[in-house]
Amino acid sequence: MQDMLYHFSQWLSSTWISPFALNLNDTAVSQWLDTHFWAIPIMQVLHILALSTGFGAVLMIDLRVFNLAGTDRTFAETERRYVRSPASA
């Protein structure tokens, strides 16, 4: 396992990712994030809220698909409500 990880790290250092990461570290945004300790927790909170919103939307659609949403609309009616028809696009 160690050999595989070593070879993987050697391969990874030969790709474009390593210079990109080093250049990204020198940007003004990165330097600003290093000097303002409160920015990282705020970004993490916003990231968690965005993920929660996405998962909530998927959950609502899944409940609708599996007919567990407690409404009398069919999935086809719900789809017509939210999906644009080619004629109106």
Z-matrix of the N, CA and C atoms (Angstrom, degrees):
N
C 1 1.441
C 2 1.528 1 111.01
N 3 1.329 2 116.44 1 -39.32
C 4 1.463 3 119.79 2 179.81
C 5 1.514 4 111.12 3 -62.35
N 6 1.327 5 116.92 4 -41.43
C 7 1.462 6 120.32 5 -179.94
C 8 1.520 7 110.73 6 -62.93
N 9 1.323 8 115.97 7 -41.36
C 10 1.455 9 119.41 8 -179.73
C 11 1.534 10 110.71 9 -63.28
N 12 1.336 11 116.59 10 -43.95
C 13 1.459 12 120.05 11 179.16
C 14 1.527 13 111.41 12 -66.03
N 15 1.332 14 116.73 13 -37.44
C 16 1.463 15 119.83 14 177.72
C 17 1.531 16 110.44 15 -63.57
N 18 1.324 17 116.67 16 -47.20
C 19 1.467 18 120.14 17 -179.64
C 20 1.530 19 111.07 18 -65.09
N 21 1.315 20 115.96 19 -36.47
C 22 1.462 21 119.18 20 177.20
C 23 1.526 22 110.54 21 -64.30
N 24 1.335 23 117.08 22 -42.79
C 25 1.469 24 119.28 23 -179.89
C 26 1.527 25 110.89 24 -67.40
N 27 1.329 26 117.49 25 -34.90
C 28 1.462 27 120.11 26 176.26
C 29 1.522 28 110.83 27 -65.74
N 30 1.326 29 116.43 28 -42.74
C 31 1.462 30 119.85 29 178.19
C 32 1.527 31 110.53 30 -64.39
N 33 1.323 32 116.20 31 -43.21
C 34 1.455 33 120.64 32 -177.59
C 35 1.532 34 111.41 33 -63.18
N 36 1.321 35 117.23 34 -36.32
C 37 1.468 36 119.61 35 179.37
C 38 1.525 37 112.04 36 -71.21
N 39 1.321 38 117.68 37 -15.34
C 40 1.466 39 119.86 38 178.61
C 41 1.526 40 112.57 39 -92.05
N 42 1.318 41 118.45 40 -2.01
C 43 1.465 42 121.62 41 -179.94
C 44 1.524 43 109.69 42 -91.68
N 45 1.314 44 116.76 43 -179.75
C 46 1.462 45 123.17 44 -179.66
C 47 1.524 46 112.90 45 -73.56
N 48 1.330 47 117.49 46 -11.64
C 49 1.460 48 120.61 47 -173.95
C 50 1.531 49 111.82 48 -68.00
N 51 1.330 50 117.12 49 -39.59
C 52 1.464 51 120.42 50 -177.41
C 53 1.535 52 112.26 51 -63.41
N 54 1.337 53 120.04 52 -51.99
C 55 1.466 54 117.82 53 177.12
C 56 1.525 55 113.31 54 -64.19
N 57 1.334 56 116.67 55 -33.37
C 58 1.462 57 119.97 56 177.81
C 59 1.523 58 110.48 57 -62.30
N 60 1.344 59 117.20 58 -44.53
C 61 1.463 60 120.84 59 -179.76
C 62 1.525 61 111.17 60 -64.91
N 63 1.327 62 116.92 61 -38.89
C 64 1.466 63 119.93 62 178.91
C 65 1.526 64 110.87 63 -66.94
N 66 1.329 65 117.28 64 -40.03
C 67 1.467 66 120.02 65 177.40
C 68 1.521 67 111.50 66 -68.53
N 69 1.313 68 116.90 67 -36.53
C 70 1.462 69 121.03 68 178.48
C 71 1.519 70 111.16 69 -64.27
N 72 1.312 71 116.31 70 -33.06
C 73 1.454 72 121.30 71 179.46
C 74 1.530 73 112.06 72 -67.15
N 75 1.317 74 117.74 73 -22.83
C 76 1.460 75 121.97 74 -178.29
C 77 1.522 76 113.75 75 -92.39
N 78 1.318 77 118.51 76 1.69
C 79 1.456 78 120.47 77 -178.12
C 80 1.531 79 110.69 78 -75.63
N 81 1.324 80 114.57 79 162.31
C 82 1.466 81 120.19 80 -179.69
C 83 1.529 82 111.48 81 -65.69
N 84 1.320 83 116.57 82 -35.85
C 85 1.474 84 119.84 83 179.70
C 86 1.522 85 110.21 84 -64.54
N 87 1.319 86 116.47 85 -43.26
C 88 1.457 87 120.20 86 178.88
C 89 1.520 88 111.78 87 -64.20
N 90 1.313 89 116.11 88 -41.31
C 91 1.468 90 119.94 89 178.08
C 92 1.529 91 110.65 90 -65.13
N 93 1.328 92 117.00 91 -38.37
C 94 1.463 93 120.93 92 178.77
C 95 1.524 94 110.37 93 -64.87
N 96 1.360 95 116.13 94 -42.01
C 97 1.460 96 119.87 95 179.06
C 98 1.533 97 111.31 96 -63.98
N 99 1.321 98 117.02 97 -32.88
C 100 1.465 99 120.21 98 178.60
C 101 1.523 100 112.28 99 -68.75
N 102 1.319 101 117.68 100 -30.28
C 103 1.467 102 120.01 101 -175.68
C 104 1.535 103 113.63 102 -94.24
N 105 1.316 104 118.26 103 -15.21
C 106 1.466 105 121.44 104 179.41
C 107 1.529 106 109.11 105 -112.81
N 108 1.320 107 115.64 106 99.16
C 109 1.460 108 121.20 107 -173.03
C 110 1.522 109 113.39 108 -64.62
N 111 1.313 110 118.49 109 -24.61
C 112 1.461 111 122.00 110 -176.36
C 113 1.523 112 112.70 111 -81.43
N 114 1.329 113 118.61 112 -13.17
C 115 1.462 114 121.27 113 -175.35
C 116 1.523 115 111.82 114 -69.60
N 117 1.319 116 117.89 115 -39.10
C 118 1.468 117 121.18 116 -177.47
C 119 1.534 118 111.15 117 -64.83
N 120 1.343 119 120.27 118 -48.81
C 121 1.473 120 118.40 119 177.61
C 122 1.526 121 113.43 120 -60.72
N 123 1.336 122 117.18 121 -36.22
C 124 1.465 123 119.42 122 178.59
C 125 1.522 124 110.29 123 -66.10
N 126 1.327 125 116.60 124 -41.92
C 127 1.467 126 119.76 125 177.54
C 128 1.526 127 110.88 126 -63.83
N 129 1.321 128 117.46 127 -37.70
C 130 1.461 129 120.61 128 178.60
C 131 1.527 130 111.28 129 -66.02
N 132 1.319 131 116.72 130 -40.48
C 133 1.473 132 120.27 131 177.80
C 134 1.525 133 110.11 132 -63.19
N 135 1.335 134 116.98 133 -45.10
C 136 1.463 135 119.93 134 178.75
C 137 1.529 136 111.52 135 -63.02
N 138 1.314 137 116.56 136 -37.48
C 139 1.461 138 121.01 137 178.22
C 140 1.522 139 110.77 138 -64.97
N 141 1.326 140 117.17 139 -44.14
C 142 1.468 141 120.74 140 178.99
C 143 1.524 142 110.53 141 -64.27
N 144 1.323 143 117.65 142 -40.91
C 145 1.468 144 120.06 143 177.89
C 146 1.522 145 111.77 144 -64.61
N 147 1.329 146 117.34 145 -38.94
C 148 1.465 147 120.45 146 177.71
C 149 1.523 148 111.05 147 -65.55
N 150 1.324 149 117.06 148 -42.81
C 151 1.467 150 120.02 149 177.19
C 152 1.526 151 110.88 150 -63.42
N 153 1.318 152 116.72 151 -41.27
C 154 1.468 153 120.58 152 178.92
C 155 1.518 154 111.10 153 -62.52
N 156 1.318 155 117.00 154 -39.62
C 157 1.461 156 120.93 155 177.84
C 158 1.519 157 110.65 156 -63.33
N 159 1.325 158 116.07 157 -44.56
C 160 1.469 159 119.98 158 179.13
C 161 1.518 160 111.92 159 -63.33
N 162 1.339 161 116.85 160 -46.56
C 163 1.458 162 119.79 161 179.26
C 164 1.523 163 111.55 162 -65.78
N 165 1.328 164 117.29 163 -35.09
C 166 1.463 165 120.19 164 176.90
C 167 1.515 166 111.46 165 -64.12
N 168 1.337 167 116.82 166 -40.30
C 169 1.465 168 120.02 167 177.97
C 170 1.525 169 111.00 168 -64.59
N 171 1.323 170 116.49 169 -41.41
C 172 1.470 171 120.24 170 177.80
C 173 1.518 172 110.23 171 -64.28
N 174 1.332 173 116.97 172 -41.61
C 175 1.463 174 120.49 173 178.94
C 176 1.526 175 111.07 174 -62.02
N 177 1.337 176 117.46 175 -42.13
C 178 1.459 177 120.04 176 179.47
C 179 1.525 178 111.16 177 -63.61
N 180 1.319 179 116.67 178 -40.83
C 181 1.467 180 119.48 179 178.17
C 182 1.517 181 110.52 180 -67.03
N 183 1.339 182 117.37 181 -40.94
C 184 1.463 183 120.07 182 178.27
C 185 1.525 184 111.95 183 -62.35
N 186 1.329 185 116.73 184 -41.74
C 187 1.460 186 119.39 185 177.39
C 188 1.524 187 110.62 186 -61.78
N 189 1.310 188 116.48 187 -37.82
C 190 1.458 189 120.84 188 178.98
C 191 1.530 190 110.50 189 -68.28
N 192 1.351 191 116.66 190 -42.33
C 193 1.469 192 120.81 191 -178.94
C 194 1.517 193 110.64 192 -64.29
N 195 1.322 194 116.91 193 -43.04
C 196 1.468 195 120.34 194 -177.02
C 197 1.524 196 112.54 195 -87.82
N 198 1.327 197 116.35 196 10.80
C 199 1.463 198 122.55 197 174.17
C 200 1.532 199 112.12 198 60.92
N 201 1.334 200 116.73 199 36.04
C 202 1.458 201 121.21 200 179.65
C 203 1.528 202 111.92 201 -109.75
N 204 1.323 203 117.00 202 7.05
C 205 1.457 204 120.62 203 -175.35
C 206 1.524 205 112.88 204 -79.41
N 207 1.304 206 118.27 205 -12.01
C 208 1.448 207 120.72 206 177.82
C 209 1.516 208 114.38 207 80.27
N 210 1.322 209 117.33 208 21.66
C 211 1.456 210 120.10 209 177.15
C 212 1.522 211 109.00 210 -112.78
N 213 1.325 212 114.86 211 164.80
C 214 1.457 213 119.06 212 179.94
C 215 1.521 214 112.31 213 -96.45
N 216 1.334 215 117.68 214 3.25
C 217 1.459 216 120.50 215 177.53
C 218 1.523 217 110.36 216 -78.55
N 219 1.309 218 115.30 217 145.77
C 220 1.453 219 119.38 218 174.78
C 221 1.522 220 108.86 219 -83.40
N 222 1.330 221 115.75 220 166.40
C 223 1.458 222 119.81 221 178.62
C 224 1.519 223 110.71 222 -64.39
N 225 1.315 224 117.46 223 -36.33
C 226 1.467 225 120.72 224 179.41
C 227 1.530 226 110.60 225 -63.17
N 228 1.329 227 117.66 226 -39.24
C 229 1.463 228 120.80 227 177.51
C 230 1.531 229 110.98 228 -65.86
N 231 1.308 230 115.88 229 -40.45
C 232 1.462 231 119.82 230 177.50
C 233 1.523 232 110.70 231 -65.54
N 234 1.310 233 116.84 232 -40.73
C 235 1.457 234 120.47 233 178.85
C 236 1.524 235 111.07 234 -62.64
N 237 1.318 236 116.75 235 -43.92
C 238 1.467 237 120.39 236 178.45
C 239 1.528 238 111.40 237 -60.74
N 240 1.317 239 115.91 238 -31.18
C 241 1.458 240 119.70 239 -179.03
C 242 1.530 241 111.87 240 -69.88
N 243 1.333 242 116.97 241 -36.36
C 244 1.461 243 119.82 242 -172.03
C 245 1.527 244 114.60 243 -106.63
N 246 1.322 245 119.25 244 -21.14
C 247 1.459 246 121.32 245 -176.94
C 248 1.522 247 108.63 246 -97.47
N 249 1.326 248 114.90 247 129.87
C 250 1.446 249 120.30 248 -179.90
C 251 1.524 250 110.48 249 -71.74
N 252 1.297 251 116.80 250 139.97
C 253 1.461 252 120.46 251 174.77
C 254 1.521 253 108.42 252 -81.78
N 255 1.347 254 117.61 253 151.37
C 256 1.480 255 119.88 254 -178.54
C 257 1.529 256 112.89 255 -59.60
N 258 1.310 257 118.39 256 -28.13
C 259 1.460 258 121.34 257 -177.47
C 260 1.524 259 111.22 258 -69.68
N 261 1.344 260 118.00 259 -32.99
C 262 1.460 261 120.30 260 -177.39
C 263 1.527 262 112.39 261 -90.94
N 264 1.302 263 117.61 262 -4.15
C 265 1.475 264 120.43 263 -177.39
C 266 1.495 265 113.22 264 -79.30
